[in-house]
Amino acid sequence: MGTLPPEGSAAALGRRHTLPLRQWPITLVLVVAAAGLLTTWSGHFRPGLLTVGAAMLLGGLLRLGLPDVGLLAVRSRFTDVTLMFLLGGAILLLTLVAQPDPWLRVPVLENIGRLIGHPMR
């Protein structure tokens, strides 16, 4: 009985390849996300977090477009793609409106601290 694996969870390449190559979709997404985190850690938070958000969007595109993505498949294709696009988009939006000197101005988000109960300084 048990649960069935998600659609598309087969390895992207055959067993004759090493594990990182067999699982190249998630390896690529993790490498891009790690590069973004290293960039953020080095003191460049906007470019780093934009890269992390782009990694999420890349994962969504790979899950949407490829028949087999290995470990990148967690739930149904619809759920995986929807969550990755929503989370990646949220990371990008919040990075673009981050203070100080936001790159994008969204009036409703200008005083987000006041909306959630924190006094603005």
C-alpha positions in Angstrom: 0.0 0.0 0.0 1.9 3.2 1.1 2.2 6.4 -0.9 3.1 6.8 -4.5 6.1 8.9 -5.4 5.2 12.3 -7.1 4.9 12.5 -10.8 8.3 13.2 -12.4 10.4 12.0 -9.4 12.5 9.7 -11.5 16.2 10.7 -11.8 16.9 13.1 -14.6 19.8 11.0 -15.9 20.5 7.2 -15.7 22.3 5.3 -13.0 25.6 5.3 -15.0 26.1 8.9 -13.9 27.1 10.1 -10.4 24.4 11.2 -8.0 24.9 15.0 -8.5 24.6 14.5 -12.3 21.6 12.2 -12.0 19.9 14.8 -9.8 21.1 17.8 -11.9 17.9 19.9 -11.6 18.1 20.1 -7.8 21.9 20.4 -7.9 21.6 23.4 -10.2 18.9 25.1 -8.0 21.0 24.4 -4.8 24.2 25.8 -6.4 22.4 29.0 -7.5 20.8 29.4 -4.1 24.2 28.8 -2.4 25.8 31.4 -4.6 23.0 33.9 -3.6 23.5 33.1 0.1 27.3 33.6 -0.2 26.8 36.9 -2.0 24.4 37.9 0.8 26.9 36.8 3.5 29.6 38.9 1.8 27.6 42.0 2.4 25.6 42.5 -0.8 22.2 41.6 0.4 20.1 42.7 -2.5 22.0 40.9 -5.3 22.3 37.9 -3.1 18.6 37.7 -2.2 17.7 38.3 -5.8 19.8 35.3 -6.7 18.1 33.2 -4.0 14.6 34.3 -5.4 15.8 33.5 -8.9 16.9 30.0 -7.8 13.3 29.4 -6.5 11.9 30.6 -9.9 14.4 28.4 -11.7 13.3 25.4 -9.7 9.7 26.2 -10.6 10.5 26.4 -14.3 12.5 23.2 -14.2 9.6 21.4 -12.4 7.1 22.8 -14.9 9.1 22.0 -18.1 11.0 18.8 -17.5 9.3 15.3 -17.4 11.7 14.0 -14.7 13.4 16.2 -12.1 14.4 13.7 -9.4 14.5 15.1 -5.9 13.1 18.5 -7.1 9.7 16.7 -7.2 8.1 16.8 -3.8 4.3 16.9 -4.2 2.2 17.1 -7.4 3.6 19.2 -10.3 0.9 21.9 -9.7 1.7 22.2 -6.0 5.5 22.3 -6.5 5.4 24.9 -9.3 2.8 27.1 -7.5 4.8 27.1 -4.2 8.1 27.7 -5.9 6.8 30.6 -8.0 5.0 32.1 -5.0 8.0 31.8 -2.7 10.5 33.0 -5.3 8.2 35.9 -6.3 7.8 36.9 -2.6 11.6 36.8 -2.0 12.1 39.0 -5.1 9.4 41.5 -4.2 10.5 41.8 -0.6 14.1 42.3 -1.7 13.2 45.0 -4.1 11.2 47.0 -1.5 13.6 46.5 1.3 14.8 49.6 3.2 16.9 51.6 3.0 16.7 53.0 -0.5 14.3 50.5 -2.1 14.7 49.7 -5.7 10.9 49.4 -6.1 8.3 51.6 -4.4 5.0 50.0 -3.5 3.0 52.5 -1.5 1.1 49.8 0.6 4.5 48.3 1.6 6.1 51.7 2.5 4.9 51.5 6.1 4.7 47.7 6.5 6.1 48.0 10.0 3.2 50.2 11.1 0.7 47.7 9.5 2.0 44.8 11.6 2.3 46.9 14.8 5.9 47.9 14.9 6.8 51.6 15.3 8.7 53.0 12.4 11.9 54.9 13.2 
